[in-house]
Amino acid sequence: MRGNGRPGRRTLRDAKVLITGAASGIGRSTALAAAAAGAELVLTDINATGLDATVADIRSAGGVVLITEAFDITDYDAVTAFAEKVHAEHGSLDVVMNVAGTSAWGTVENLEHKHWRRMVDVNLMGPIHVIENFVPPMVRAGKGGSLVNVSSAAGLLALPWHAAYSASKYGIRGVSEVLRFDLDQHGISVHLVVPGAVDTPLVHSVELVGVDRESPRIQRLTKSFTKHAVSPDHVAASILRGVTRNRFLIYTSFDIRFGYWWARKFALPYEIVMRRASARFSRLLAAQSS
């Protein structure tokens, strides 16, 4: 990623950019936006069909995709093999964006081990596999660059039913906090994206453990969530703007920025609100099962 002569600001033009989760949602929108900004893309996703569609759309618009491959980022060997191919053909990258993720919500008595394991494997270990394979070559190349990790509002705030999801999202936040300072000496900036509600396919496919999605109460809750959700294109624009302006925390909506500020400034009121929110969700679950 090359500087444009202004401290704290950068450009994606001609930068070699890896984006995971590029088949849909935030990953797809970010890939399209980065291509439009002049980036040369390295794209992955577990969904081969969706990934091919993203690549086709980028190339039809005149964008550059250097290499693409469908695989599961929880598979360390697959990530390593892809990284070896990328580095052999194109050298070290300039920007690495960990966007791929999944979600499952539920209370602790309903969550099963598989849910906890899946959240950590996909949302935390997946990005770590990418970091292990792509960031050290950036360090050795000595050209600087950027690392972007997508966390969540659930990586900042104690949202009800989000224990397993937050385990992974707080985890990637912690990784990013440390690497922010560790990589600074190498000229590599680190950025943590903390989206709130985003209108992606994940909103409609998120696993609600122990909950009947067809329940009228749950349907109303989902509609309320979607009503306040921003578009993936909005998130992508926020990500690119945050990277070029060298922001560590990249917010995609004002409510999360305000909520995090409020939680830090007013700890006791924050605890009261979170307890009430958790109790409300518990009553929702009890009403459904009665």
C-alpha positions in Angstrom: 0.0 0.0 0.0 1.6 3.2 -1.1 1.6 6.6 0.6 0.3 9.5 -1.3 2.4 12.2 0.3 0.0 13.1 3.1 0.7 11.8 6.6 -1.9 9.4 7.9 -3.6 8.9 4.5 -3.0 6.2 1.9 -4.3 4.9 -1.3 -5.4 1.5 -2.6 -4.4 2.2 -6.2 -2.1 -0.5 -7.5 -2.0 -2.2 -4.0 -2.2 -6.0 -3.9 -5.1 -6.6 -1.6 -6.3 -9.9 -0.1 -10.0 -10.1 0.9 -11.5 -13.2 2.5 -15.3 -13.8 2.4 -15.5 -12.2 -1.0 -18.5 -14.2 -2.3 -21.2 -12.2 -0.5 -22.1 -9.5 2.0 -19.4 -7.2 3.3 -16.6 -9.1 1.6 -18.1 -8.9 -1.8 -18.9 -5.2 -1.5 -15.4 -4.5 -0.2 -13.9 -6.4 -3.1 -16.0 -4.4 -5.6 -15.1 -1.1 -3.9 -11.4 -1.9 -3.7 -11.3 -2.8 -7.3 -13.0 0.4 -8.2 -10.3 2.2 -6.2 -7.6 0.6 -8.3 -6.5 -2.3 -6.1 -5.2 -5.6 -7.6 -7.2 -8.3 -5.8 -6.5 -11.7 -4.2 -9.9 -13.2 -3.3 -11.1 -16.2 -1.3 -14.3 -17.6 0.0 -15.7 -21.0 0.9 -18.6 -20.4 -1.6 -17.0 -21.1 -5.0 -20.1 -20.1 -7.0 -20.5 -16.8 -5.2 -16.8 -16.1 -5.5 -16.8 -16.7 -9.3 -19.7 -14.2 -9.5 -17.8 -11.6 -7.6 -14.7 -12.1 -9.8 -16.8 -11.9 -13.0 -18.5 -8.6 -11.8 -15.1 -7.1 -11.0 -13.5 -8.0 -14.3 -16.5 -6.9 -16.3 -16.2 -3.5 -14.7 -12.5 -3.3 -15.7 -11.1 -4.3 -12.3 -8.1 -6.5 -11.6 -8.2 -9.9 -9.9 -4.7 -11.5 -9.7 -5.7 -14.8 -8.2 -8.7 -16.4 -6.6 -9.5 -19.7 -4.9 -12.4 -21.2 -2.9 -11.5 -22.9 0.4 -12.3 -22.9 4.1 -10.1 -20.5 6.1 -10.5 -22.8 9.2 -8.3 -25.3 7.2 -4.8 -24.1 8.1 -3.2 -26.3 5.4 -5.5 -24.8 2.7 -4.6 -21.3 3.8 -0.9 -22.1 3.8 -1.1 -23.7 0.3 -2.9 -20.7 -1.1 -0.4 -18.3 0.5 2.5 -20.2 -1.0 0.8 -19.9 -4.5 0.1 -16.2 -4.0 3.6 -15.4 -2.9 5.3 -17.5 -5.6 3.3 -15.7 -8.3 2.8 -12.2 -7.0 5.2 -11.7 -4.0 4.1 -10.2 -0.7 0.8 -8.3 -0.4 0.2 -4.7 0.5 -3.2 -5.1 2.3 -4.7 -8.1 4.1 -8.4 -7.9 4.9 -10.0 -10.6 7.1 -13.7 -10.2 6.3 -15.1 -13.8 6.3 -17.2 -14.8 9.3 -20.3 -16.5 10.6 -22.7 -16.1 13.5 -24.7 -18.0 16.0 -26.6 -16.5 18.9 -28.2 -18.2 21.9 -28.2 -18.4 25.7 -25.6 -20.5 27.5 -28.1 -23.3 28.3 -29.0 -23.6 24.7 -25.6 -23.2 23.0 -23.8 -26.5 22.3 -20.1 -27.1 22.1 -20.3 -27.1 18.3 -21.6 -23.5 18.3 -18.8 -22.3 20.5 -16.2 -24.2 18.4 -17.6 -22.9 15.1 -17.5 -19.3 16.2 -13.9 -19.5 17.4 -12.8 -21.6 14.4 -14.3 -19.3 11.7 -14.2 -15.9 13.3 -10.9 -16.1 15.3 -8.7 -19.0 14.1 -9.6 -18.4 10.4 -8.2 -14.8 10.5 -5.2 -16.0 12.6 -4.4 -18.6 9.8 -4.5 -15.7 7.3 -2.4 -13.5 9.5 0.2 -16.3 10.1 0.6 -16.8 6.4 0.4 -13.4 4.9 1.7 -10.8 7.4 5.2 -12.1 8.1 6.1 -11.9 4.3 4.8 -8.2 4.5 7.1 -7.6 7.4 10.1 -9.2 5.6 9.4 -7.2 2.4 9.8 -4.0 4.3 7.3 -2.0 2.2 4.7 -1.4 5.0 1.0 -2.1 4.4 -2.2 -2.6 6.2 -4.0 -5.4 8.1 -7.8 -5.1 8.4 -9.8 -7.4 10.7 -13.6 -7.3 10.9 -14.8 -7.7 14.4 -18.3 -6.5 15.4 -20.3 -4.4 17.9 -20.3 -7.7 19.8 -16.6 -7.3 20.1 -17.1 -4.0 22.0 -20.4 -4.4 23.9 -22.0 -7.2 25.9 -25.0 -7.9 23.6 -27.6 -10.4 24.8 -27.3 -14.0 23.5 -23.9 -13.2 21.9 -21.5 -15.1 24.3 -20.2 -17.5 21.7 -20.1 -14.9 18.9 -18.4 -12.4 21.2 -15.8 -14.9 22.3 -14.5 -14.8 18.7 -15.1 -11.1 18.1 -13.5 -10.0 21.3 -10.7 -12.4 20.4 -9.9 -10.8 17.1 -10.2 -7.4 18.7 -7.5 -8.4 21.2 -5.2 -9.7 18.4 -5.7 -6.4 16.5 -5.0 -4.3 19.6 -1.6 -6.0 20.1 -0.6 -6.1 16.4 -1.5 -2.5 16.1 1.6 -1.7 18.1 3.8 -4.7 17.2 3.4 -3.9 13.4 3.7 -0.2 13.7 7.5 -0.4 13.7 7.3 -2.2 10.3 5.0 0.5 8.8 2.0 -1.8 8.8 -1.2 -0.2 10.0 -3.9 -2.3 11.7 -7.6 -1.6 11.5 -10.5 -3.1 13.4 -13.9 -2.9 11.8 -16.8 -2.9 14.3 -20.1 -3.1 12.4 -23.4 -3.0 14.0 -26.5 -4.2 12.1 -25.6 -4.9 8.4 -28.2 -6.1 5.9 -26.4 -9.1 4.6 -27.5 -12.7 3.9 -26.0 -13.5 7.4 -28.8 -11.5 9.0 -31.4 -13.9 7.6 -29.3 -17.1 8.1 -27.8 -16.5 11.5 -28.4 -19.5 13.7 -30.6 -18.6 16.7 -30.0 -21.6 19.0 -33.1 -22.7 20.9 -35.3 -20.1 19.1 -38.1 -20.6 16.7 -37.3 -18.2 13.8 -41.0 -18.3 12.7 -42.2 -17.0 16.1 -44.0 -13.7 15.6 -41.9 -12.1 18.3 -38.7 -13.3 16.7 -39.9 -12.1 13.3 -40.6 -8.7 14.7 -37.1 -8.6 16.3 -35.5 -9.6 13.0 -37.5 -6.9 11.1 -36.5 -4.3 13.7 -32.8 -5.4 13.3 -33.0 -5.2 9.5 -34.8 -1.8 9.6 -31.8 -0.3 11.3 -29.2 -2.2 9.3 -26.8 -0.4 6.9 -26.0 -1.9 3.5 -22.8 -3.9 2.8 -21.8 -1.1 0.3 -22.0 1.4 3.1 -19.7 -0.8 5.3 -17.3 -1.3 2.4 -17.1 2.5 1.9 -16.4 2.9 5.6 -13.7 0.3 5.6 -11.8 1.9 2.6 -12.2 5.4 4.1 -11.0 4.2 7.5 -7.9 2.5 6.0 -7.0 5.5 3.8 -7.4 7.8 6.9 -5.4 5.4 9.1 -8.1 4.9 11.7 -7.7 1.9 14.1 -11.4 1.6 15.0 -13.6 1.7 11.9 -17.2 2.3 12.8 -19.9 1.7 10.2 -22.8 3.4 12.0 -23.1 6.1 14.6 -25.1 4.0 17.1 -22.1 1.7 17.7 -19.7 4.6 18.0 -21.9 6.3 20.5 -22.7 3.0 22.4 -19.0 2.2 22.9 -18.2 5.8 24.0 -21.2 5.7 26.4 -20.2 2.3 27.8 -16.7 3.6 28.6 -17.8 6.9 30.1 -20.8 5.7 32.0 -20.0 2.2 33.3 -22.8 1.8 35.8 -25.7 3.0 33.5 -24.2 0.7 30.8 -24.4 -2.3 33.2 -28.0 -1.5 34.1 -29.0 -1.2 30.4 -27.2 -4.5 29.5 -28.9 -6.3 32.4 -32.3 -5.1 31.3 -31.6 -6.0 27.7 -30.6 -9.5 28.7 -33.7 -9.9 30.9 -35.9 -8.7 28.0 -34.4 -11.3 25.7 -34.8 -14.0 28.4 -38.5 -13.1 28.7 -38.8 -13.3 24.9 -37.3 -16.8 25.0 -39.6 -17.8 27.9 -42.7 -16.5 26.1 -41.8 -18.5 23.1 -41.5 -21.8 25.0 -44.6 -21.4 27.1 
